[in-house]
Amino acid sequence: MYGLGLLALLALSPIGRALAQDNNSIAAAGLGAGLIMIFLVFAAAFYVYMALALQTIADKTKTENSWLAWIPIANIVLMLNVAKKPIWWIVLFFIPVVNIIFIIIVWMAMAEARGKPSWWGILMIVPVANLITPGVLAWAD
């Protein structure tokens, strides 16, 4: 009995109309475009944060050409220079699964170059810590 009354109330209320399926492609396109824009804003903010952190790390370790932090593939070369690793390792960054291991090794060497313990590099594989670690390595004394 109560189920039928609840169903009637849901059907007659504005909430029921909002939950009903509607073929409104313009609204769906607008929602999709809005979500993509929000994603792009967050991605750009993350890129700027990582580039600033990497540039600051390079400046504090007195590595040449710290501006390479802003160029997508060149920032890997900058990371290898800060970590004092061979440049040919850049090839290893493009091999699936192998790249995870070498990214950790490079971040560990970058942490040591900044005078921090090497385990800070391992934090780059921890989901939330990898957002904080570059900032700590860059701006903590």
Beta strands, then each sheet from edge to edge (+ up, - down):
end
